[in-house]
Amino acid sequence: MAETLVKICGITRAEDVAAAVEAGADAVGFIVVPSSPRGVEFSIACRLATGAPEHVRTVVVYADTAVHLHSWDKFDLVQVYGRFAHPNNRTIVGMREHPEGDLPDEVPVLLDLPRDSTPDDETLRAHWLRAAGVRAPVILAGSLDPDNVAEAVRTARPWAVDTTRGVESSPGIKDPDRMRRFIRNAKDAT
């Protein structure tokens, strides 16, 4: 199994982009959803993305299929929750339930939990086992933090992991130490 990739999402500040890169993140994500405590305007997401070096993928995240066409030029990947009419190799399809079988095999599926949920250990383990059964490349998300990511990786064997709240000191503000521990634990568990 190749080394698990790590995406740090919900970044709102340039210093957090720099800290994620320094910690070894493979991708950084910017949420363009006004109602999210981690949401930023599209122009700010573009500016933050310029702080990522070429080897770190940039991802713009939308809550629905209202994808702005100019996103394709500004970011490496576009992540959309729910049904998307034309998924391709620059799309991540986010789902909060088991993905349906009509996605191309090469399109990564971000398998998440319900928004703002606080699942117990049994629910988390069931989520990880569900992810292990997905045929497409899986990006495992949902209540991952430095303390549980190693077990999640060993259980689900995902292509990548994604965290937002799990490495924050407050909503939208990342904690550099938590990011370093999360990335190290995810990669060591591969």
Rosetta silent file (secondary structure, phi, psi, omega in degrees, C-alpha in Angstrom):
SEQUENCE: MAETLVKICGITRAEDVAAAVEAGADAVGFIVVPSSPRGVEFSIACRLATGAPEHVRTVVVYADTAVHLHSWDKFDLVQVYGRFAHPNNRTIVGMREHPEGDLPDEVPVLLDLPRDSTPDDETLRAHWLRAAGVRAPVILAGSLDPDNVAEAVRTARPWAVDTTRGVESSPGIKDPDRMRRFIRNAKDAT
SCORE:     score description
SCORE:     0.000 S_00000001
   1 L     0.000  133.139  177.806    0.000    0.000    0.000 S_00000001
   2 L   -69.812  160.465  178.807    1.297    3.447   -0.931 S_00000001
   3 L   -59.300  135.540  178.467    1.701    6.086    1.750 S_00000001
   4 L   -66.226  131.092  177.128   -1.612    7.631    2.783 S_00000001
   5 E   -82.267  155.192 -178.005   -2.009   11.169    1.514 S_00000001
   6 E  -128.612  129.304  174.787   -3.165   13.915    3.890 S_00000001
   7 E  -114.586  127.721  173.095   -5.433   16.875    3.165 S_00000001
   8 E  -102.061  118.557 -172.080   -5.815   19.686    5.693 S_00000001
   9 L  -115.565  165.987  178.751   -9.095   21.417    4.934 S_00000001
  10 L    74.706   30.888 -179.339  -10.965   24.503    6.073 S_00000001
  11 L   -79.289  133.909 -177.066   -7.898   26.732    5.971 S_00000001
  12 L  -122.693   -6.498 -175.128   -8.693   30.418    6.433 S_00000001
  13 L  -135.041  146.998  179.928   -5.272   32.023    7.024 S_00000001
  14 H   -60.983  -37.861 -179.270   -1.980   32.209    5.123 S_00000001
  15 H   -65.867  -26.867  177.491    0.005   31.175    8.205 S_00000001
  16 H   -77.151  -32.059  171.869   -2.041   27.967    8.390 S_00000001
  17 H   -60.441  -49.343 -178.712   -1.238   27.155    4.754 S_00000001
  18 H   -60.684  -42.456 -179.765    2.457   27.578    5.599 S_00000001
  19 H   -67.264  -38.792  178.065    2.162   25.444    8.745 S_00000001
  20 H   -64.831  -42.616  178.310    0.302   22.670    6.894 S_00000001
  21 H   -63.027  -46.885  179.953    2.950   22.633    4.161 S_00000001
  22 H   -61.155  -34.644 -179.021    5.753   22.595    6.731 S_00000001
  23 H   -75.029  -14.832  177.537    4.032   19.716    8.563 S_00000001
  24 L   106.317   18.646  178.269    3.988   17.645    5.354 S_00000001
  25 L   -61.735  143.661  176.111    0.419   18.016    4.041 S_00000001
  26 L   -90.667  -22.100 -179.877   -0.119   16.678    0.532 S_00000001
  27 E  -150.954  151.130  174.980   -3.136   18.940   -0.066 S_00000001
  28 E  -127.620  139.988 -175.221   -4.755   22.016    1.441 S_00000001
  29 E  -120.990  148.029 -177.890   -8.443   22.845    1.148 S_00000001
  30 E  -128.689  121.277 -174.683  -10.425   26.062    1.144 S_00000001
  31 E   -90.994  117.664  179.784  -14.169   26.009    1.841 S_00000001
  32 L  -104.375   69.751 -179.086  -16.161   28.468   -0.271 S_00000001
  33 L  -137.661  108.143 -174.583  -19.403   28.170    1.694 S_00000001
  34 L   -55.979  -32.300 -176.273  -20.613   31.379    3.369 S_00000001
  35 L   -78.912   -9.655 -178.323  -22.496   29.543    6.140 S_00000001
  36 L   -82.556  139.974  174.648  -19.420   27.596    7.276 S_00000001
  37 L   -66.121  -11.245  177.919  -17.320   28.905   10.193 S_00000001
  38 L  -109.303    9.389 -177.273  -14.386   27.933    7.979 S_00000001
  39 E   -75.991  143.062  175.436  -15.812   29.515    4.846 S_00000001
  40 L  -131.417  157.282  174.246  -13.868   32.095    2.861 S_00000001
  41 L   -65.925  153.057 -179.637  -14.722   34.170   -0.190 S_00000001
  42 H   -55.930  -42.412 -178.744  -13.540   32.715   -3.502 S_00000001
  43 H   -62.780  -36.283  177.800  -11.010   35.556   -3.956 S_00000001
  44 H   -70.132  -41.180  176.716   -9.508   34.810   -0.522 S_00000001
  45 H   -58.155  -42.427  178.313   -9.325   31.091   -1.327 S_00000001
  46 H   -61.629  -44.614 -179.561   -7.415   31.959   -4.506 S_00000001
  47 H   -64.264  -43.084  178.817   -4.992   34.155   -2.575 S_00000001
  48 H   -63.651  -38.489 -178.507   -4.449   31.488    0.100 S_00000001
  49 H   -62.403  -28.179  179.574   -3.843   28.822   -2.556 S_00000001
  50 L   -67.587  -15.686  177.840   -0.911   30.806   -3.941 S_00000001
  51 L   -80.189   -7.679  179.731    0.905   30.098   -0.655 S_00000001
  52 L   -90.965  132.146  176.598    1.061   26.384   -1.418 S_00000001
  53 L   -67.829  166.720 -174.243    4.124   25.128   -3.311 S_00000001
  54 L   -57.859  -32.389 -176.696    3.619   23.209   -6.546 S_00000001
  55 L   -78.939   -8.261  177.857    3.934   19.768   -4.903 S_00000001
  56 L  -103.876  120.678 -177.639    1.012   20.488   -2.507 S_00000001
  57 E   -72.154  142.471  176.094   -2.384   20.158   -4.199 S_00000001
  58 E  -107.514  138.383 -175.183   -4.911   22.950   -3.702 S_00000001
  59 E  -131.126  127.610  172.320   -8.596   22.101   -3.353 S_00000001
  60 E  -100.846  134.193 -173.867  -11.600   24.423   -3.460 S_00000001
  61 E  -115.082  128.170  175.620  -14.630   22.992   -1.646 S_00000001
  62 E  -115.759  151.817 -178.727  -18.273   23.728   -2.481 S_00000001
  63 L   -83.224  -18.992 -178.693  -21.316   22.535   -0.533 S_00000001
  64 L  -144.117 -168.776 -174.771  -23.362   21.726   -3.615 S_00000001
  65 L   -84.166   10.647  178.004  -23.038   21.370   -7.339 S_00000001
  66 L   -79.695   64.657 -177.321  -22.978   25.136   -7.959 S_00000001
  67 L   -80.143  131.072  176.873  -19.350   24.952   -9.057 S_00000001
  68 L   -79.101  129.283 -176.015  -17.895   28.114  -10.479 S_00000001
  69 L   -60.955  -30.940 -179.554  -16.253   27.372  -13.809 S_00000001
  70 L   -68.563  -13.890  177.684  -13.297   29.621  -13.015 S_00000001
  71 H   -60.404  -33.900 -176.037  -12.409   27.230  -10.146 S_00000001
  72 H   -62.960  -25.819 -179.148  -10.968   24.798  -12.652 S_00000001
  73 H   -89.260  -24.159 -171.284   -8.230   27.298  -13.533 S_00000001
  74 H   -95.735  -20.343 -174.107   -7.347   28.447  -10.008 S_00000001
  75 L  -131.071  155.940  177.593   -7.103   25.153   -8.098 S_00000001
  76 L   -69.574  -38.542 -176.555   -5.700   21.683   -8.684 S_00000001
  77 E  -137.160  152.017  175.476   -8.941   19.997   -7.580 S_00000001
  78 E  -119.532  125.372  179.189  -12.584   20.916   -7.046 S_00000001
  79 E  -108.460  128.443 -178.851  -14.500   19.138   -4.259 S_00000001
  80 E  -131.024  136.385  175.129  -18.279   19.074   -4.395 S_00000001
  81 E   -86.521  135.447  175.719  -20.729   17.394   -2.034 S_00000001
  82 L    92.210 -166.638 -176.361  -23.476   15.346   -3.646 S_00000001
  83 L   -65.990  136.541  178.799  -24.271   14.493   -7.230 S_00000001
  84 L  -131.908  128.574 -170.087  -22.058   16.125   -9.809 S_00000001
  85 L   -62.717  -38.270 -173.662  -22.969   15.990  -13.492 S_00000001
  86 L  -134.533   67.954  178.282  -19.492   15.564  -14.959 S_00000001
  87 L   -64.087  145.628  179.238  -16.953   14.185  -12.486 S_00000001
  88 L  -146.518 -170.108 -174.777  -13.442   13.952  -13.878 S_00000001
  89 L   -74.427    3.567  173.727   -9.856   13.513  -12.743 S_00000001
  90 L  -114.276   14.446 -177.199   -9.872   17.002  -11.175 S_00000001
  91 E  -113.421  140.543  166.184  -13.001   16.351   -9.117 S_00000001
  92 E  -115.427  125.476  179.671  -13.436   15.026   -5.585 S_00000001
  93 E   -99.778  113.504  179.361  -17.004   13.926   -4.905 S_00000001
  94 E   -86.830  134.131  179.720  -17.927   14.366   -1.231 S_00000001
  95 E  -139.028  146.581  178.150  -20.577   12.054    0.203 S_00000001
  96 L  -105.629    9.085  175.074  -22.026   11.530    3.636 S_00000001
  97 L  -142.184  178.261 -179.415  -23.273    8.018    2.833 S_00000001
  98 L   -60.891  130.789 -177.864  -21.949    5.047    0.868 S_00000001
  99 L   -65.641  147.327  176.062  -21.194    6.184   -2.687 S_00000001
 100 L   -80.732  161.713 -170.035  -23.351    4.960   -5.498 S_00000001
 101 L   -82.604    8.435 -175.427  -21.793    2.880   -8.249 S_00000001
 102 L   -99.415   15.517  175.252  -22.059    5.276  -11.204 S_00000001
 103 L   -89.063  144.657  174.017  -18.894    7.298  -10.597 S_00000001
 104 L   -59.851  143.825 -176.448  -15.831    6.671  -12.762 S_00000001
 105 L   -58.143  -27.997 -175.575  -13.303    4.500  -10.902 S_00000001
 106 L   -85.427   -6.964 -178.799  -10.612    7.189  -11.058 S_00000001
 107 L   -84.530  118.017  178.281  -12.724    9.893   -9.342 S_00000001
 108 L   -64.730  142.581  177.374  -11.842   10.129   -5.639 S_00000001
 109 E  -112.404  121.640  173.812  -14.730    9.903   -3.191 S_00000001
 110 E   -90.557  111.017 -177.787  -14.476   11.848    0.060 S_00000001
 111 E   -95.799  113.078 -171.615  -16.498    9.772    2.499 S_00000001
 112 L  -117.867  171.849  173.498  -17.628   12.023    5.340 S_00000001
 113 L  -101.940  168.595  177.169  -19.943   11.919    8.351 S_00000001
 114 L   -54.445  142.853 -177.492  -22.981   14.160    8.895 S_00000001
 115 L   -56.499  134.529  177.441  -21.997   17.801    9.297 S_00000001
 116 L    61.541   22.348  178.811  -21.106   18.855   12.875 S_00000001
 117 L   -79.934  156.494  173.867  -21.644   15.321   14.201 S_00000001
 118 L  -128.152   79.426 -174.084  -19.782   13.981   17.241 S_00000001
 119 L   -71.356  151.634  174.141  -19.855   10.229   16.679 S_00000001
 120 L   -81.540  175.293 -175.974  -19.018    7.682   19.337 S_00000001
 121 H   -59.211  -38.750 -179.098  -16.266    5.078   18.824 S_00000001
 122 H   -65.697  -41.270  178.339  -18.675    2.474   17.449 S_00000001
 123 H   -66.060  -41.856  177.734  -20.055    4.875   14.835 S_00000001
 124 H   -60.773  -47.630 -178.955  -16.542    5.920   13.806 S_00000001
 125 H   -61.625  -40.273  177.672  -15.405    2.317   13.396 S_00000001
 126 H   -63.222  -39.003  177.147  -18.496    1.501   11.287 S_00000001
 127 H   -62.191  -44.678  179.937  -17.710    4.541    9.115 S_00000001
 128 H   -65.047  -40.402  178.477  -14.124    3.365    8.623 S_00000001
 129 H   -66.458  -38.000  175.924  -15.246   -0.161    7.739 S_00000001
 130 H   -61.271  -42.272  179.258  -17.742    1.241    5.222 S_00000001
 131 H   -62.783  -35.597 -179.730  -14.901    3.244    3.647 S_00000001
 132 H   -63.113  -23.318 -178.377  -12.798    0.080    3.368 S_00000001
 133 L   -91.909    2.112 -178.841  -15.455   -1.401    1.083 S_00000001
 134 L   -84.724  133.878 -176.771  -15.498    1.432   -1.462 S_00000001
 135 L   -75.978  -37.749 -178.404  -13.933    0.589   -4.818 S_00000001
 136 L   -69.310  164.199  172.595  -12.974    4.146   -5.843 S_00000001
 137 L   -59.888  123.847 -175.786  -10.010    5.961   -4.283 S_00000001
 138 E  -102.790  131.593  167.780  -11.330    6.954   -0.848 S_00000001
 139 E  -104.804  110.656 -177.198  -10.506   10.106    1.036 S_00000001
 140 E   -83.627  126.275  178.693  -11.615    9.305    4.568 S_00000001
 141 L  -135.201  172.492  176.346  -13.053   12.267    6.486 S_00000001
 142 L   106.301   97.851  174.840  -15.288   12.803    9.470 S_00000001
 143 L    59.736   31.129  175.438  -14.128   13.412   13.049 S_00000001
 144 L   -87.461  139.299  179.063  -10.509   12.475   12.370 S_00000001
 145 L  -145.180  176.678 -177.864   -7.906   13.891   14.728 S_00000001
 146 L   -59.348  -26.518 -175.894   -4.297   13.141   15.740 S_00000001
 147 L   -83.458  -23.192 -177.668   -5.452   10.559   18.301 S_00000001
 148 L  -116.292   -6.972 -173.813   -7.620    8.399   16.017 S_00000001
 149 H   -64.779  -35.127 -179.845   -6.204    8.840   12.513 S_00000001
 150 H   -63.277  -45.280  178.324   -3.703    5.950   12.779 S_00000001
 151 H   -64.366  -38.656  178.462   -6.455    3.483   13.687 S_00000001
 152 H   -61.551  -43.576  179.769   -8.662    4.914   10.931 S_00000001
 153 H   -65.296  -44.073  179.650   -5.900    4.398    8.350 S_00000001
 154 H   -65.196  -33.043 -178.174   -5.210    0.837    9.507 S_00000001
 155 H   -80.511  -49.729 -172.965   -8.934   -0.005    9.413 S_00000001
 156 H   -87.931  -25.387 -176.222  -10.099    1.752    6.211 S_00000001
 157 L    51.471   51.616 -176.341   -6.835    1.668    4.210 S_00000001
 158 L   -76.206  161.361  172.776   -7.856    4.875    2.413 S_00000001
 159 L   -67.619  -37.344 -178.842   -6.028    6.541   -0.434 S_00000001
 160 E  -151.978  163.783  172.539   -6.063    9.748    1.645 S_00000001
 161 E  -123.999  154.740 -176.851   -7.399   11.249    4.872 S_00000001
 162 E  -135.808  134.860  175.674   -8.939   14.671    5.389 S_00000001
 163 E  -136.309  149.122  175.049   -9.332   16.701    8.552 S_00000001
 164 L  -128.005  -73.392 -178.650  -10.778   20.082    9.369 S_00000001
 165 H   -65.763  -30.118 -172.761  -11.947   20.373   12.993 S_00000001
 166 H   -66.437  -11.392  179.494   -9.503   17.731   14.222 S_00000001
 167 H  -125.130   26.422 -177.591   -6.479   20.022   13.906 S_00000001
 168 E  -105.223  151.306  169.953   -8.005   23.302   15.064 S_00000001
 169 E   -94.053  -25.718  172.061   -7.518   25.428   18.145 S_00000001
 170 E  -159.457  164.835 -175.774  -10.805   27.230   17.293 S_00000001
 171 L   -53.168  120.817  178.865  -13.102   27.213   14.229 S_00000001
 172 L    84.929   -6.011 -179.389  -11.028   28.106   11.167 S_00000001
 173 E  -113.222  115.269 -176.856   -7.776   28.453   13.131 S_00000001
 174 E   -84.508  150.065  177.496   -5.353   25.551   12.732 S_00000001
 175 L  -104.064  114.735 -176.024   -2.995   24.351   15.449 S_00000001
 176 H   -56.698  -39.711  179.716    0.488   23.653   13.982 S_00000001
 177 H   -65.857  -43.249  178.416    1.305   20.952   16.556 S_00000001
 178 H   -63.867  -37.758  176.836   -1.987   19.120   15.952 S_00000001
 179 H   -63.607  -45.584  179.431   -1.364   19.264   12.178 S_00000001
 180 H   -59.763  -46.463 -179.497    2.151   17.824   12.598 S_00000001
 181 H   -65.298  -41.393  178.807    0.893   15.002   14.825 S_00000001
 182 H   -59.749  -50.343 -177.531   -2.054   14.241   12.532 S_00000001
 183 H   -64.295  -45.644  178.976    0.142   14.012    9.432 S_00000001
 184 H   -60.596  -46.609 -178.485    2.848   11.968   11.166 S_00000001
 185 H   -64.980  -38.925  178.788    0.326    9.530   12.664 S_00000001
 186 H   -64.537  -46.331 -175.987   -1.528    9.097    9.353 S_00000001
 187 H   -73.523  -36.477  177.668    1.635    8.423    7.380 S_00000001
 188 H   -66.681  -25.577 -177.493    3.225    6.172   10.004 S_00000001
 189 L   -81.317  -12.147 -177.649    0.097    3.991   10.055 S_00000001
 190 L   -63.032    0.000    0.000    0.267    3.207    6.319 S_00000001
